[in-house]
Amino acid sequence: MTGPAGTKVVNLLVDTGSTYTILPIEVLESIGLSPAESEAHERIATGSGYIIAPKLRVRTFNTLGRRFRRLPVIAHTLPFGGPIDGLLGMDVLSRMKARIAVADGSIEVE
């Protein structure tokens, strides 16, 4: 993804239970976006209850062979660590008309 201050590669978990694509606050800040200054917010459900999280637009967002411009994302740092930075939600998956084959572990997009 790209913002005013550069580009960052992130590892996202495909999450059909997430309405939105969610990216860590630190990652968004590293590409020059400020969640603290965001005027738009969304109420989202997390494992520990509901929160109000900033909503921002990244300049470009590339995933699964597709490029999106000015994609809205939610700024929220997930509590689990490891190789997963954030979530690829249904907002993006539905725009790509993604078909997920769980048994094969594959995703097809139009």
C-alpha positions in Angstrom: 0.0 0.0 0.0 1.1 3.6 -0.6 0.6 6.8 1.3 2.0 10.3 1.1 5.3 9.2 2.7 6.0 6.0 0.9 5.1 2.3 0.4 4.7 -0.6 2.8 4.2 -4.3 2.3 2.0 -6.0 4.9 0.8 -9.5 5.6 -3.0 -9.6 5.8 -5.2 -12.4 7.0 -8.2 -13.1 4.7 -11.2 -12.6 7.1 -14.7 -13.1 5.7 -16.0 -12.2 9.2 -14.5 -8.7 8.9 -16.6 -6.1 7.2 -13.6 -3.8 6.7 -9.9 -4.1 5.8 -8.0 -3.3 9.0 -4.4 -2.0 9.1 -2.2 -1.3 12.1 -1.9 2.3 13.2 1.9 2.1 13.1 1.9 0.9 9.5 -0.5 3.8 8.4 1.7 6.3 10.2 4.8 4.9 8.5 3.3 5.8 5.1 2.4 9.2 6.2 -1.3 8.8 7.2 -2.4 10.1 10.6 -5.2 8.1 12.2 -5.2 10.6 15.1 -6.2 13.4 12.6 -8.9 11.4 10.8 -12.3 13.0 10.6 -14.1 9.7 9.7 -14.6 6.9 12.1 -16.4 3.5 12.1 -17.9 1.5 15.0 -16.4 -2.0 14.7 -16.8 -5.1 16.8 -13.7 -6.7 18.2 -13.1 -9.7 20.4 -13.2 -7.5 23.4 -16.3 -5.4 22.5 -17.1 -2.4 20.3 -14.6 0.3 19.5 -14.7 3.5 17.4 -11.8 3.4 15.0 -10.4 6.0 12.6 -11.2 5.4 8.9 -8.6 6.6 6.3 -7.9 6.3 2.6 -4.6 4.8 1.3 -3.4 6.2 -2.0 -3.0 2.7 -3.6 -3.6 -0.7 -2.3 -2.5 -3.8 -4.2 -3.7 -7.3 -3.4 -4.4 -10.5 -5.2 -3.4 -9.0 -8.5 -5.7 -6.0 -8.2 -5.0 -2.3 -7.6 -7.3 0.0 -5.7 -7.0 3.7 -5.5 -8.0 5.8 -2.4 -9.2 2.6 -0.6 -10.8 3.3 2.8 -9.3 1.2 5.6 -9.8 1.1 9.3 -6.9 2.0 11.6 -6.6 -0.5 14.4 -3.7 -2.5 15.7 -4.7 -6.1 16.3 -3.8 -7.7 19.6 -2.2 -10.8 18.2 1.4 -10.6 17.0 3.3 -12.8 14.6 3.3 -12.7 10.8 -0.1 -11.1 10.5 -0.3 -7.3 10.3 -4.0 -6.8 9.6 -7.2 -8.1 8.0 -8.3 -8.2 4.4 -12.1 -7.8 4.9 -15.2 -8.2 2.9 -15.1 -4.6 1.6 -12.2 -5.6 -0.7 -13.1 -9.3 -1.2 -16.6 -8.4 -2.4 -15.3 -5.7 -4.8 -13.1 -8.4 -6.4 -15.9 -10.9 -6.4 -13.6 -13.3 -4.6 -14.5 -17.0 -4.5 -12.8 -18.8 -1.6 -12.3 -22.5 -1.7 -11.6 -23.5 1.9 -10.8 -27.2 1.1 -8.2 -26.2 -1.5 -6.9 -23.1 0.4 -7.4 -21.0 -2.7 -9.0 -17.7 -3.7 -10.1 -16.8 -7.2 -10.9 -13.2 -8.2 -12.4 -11.7 -11.3 
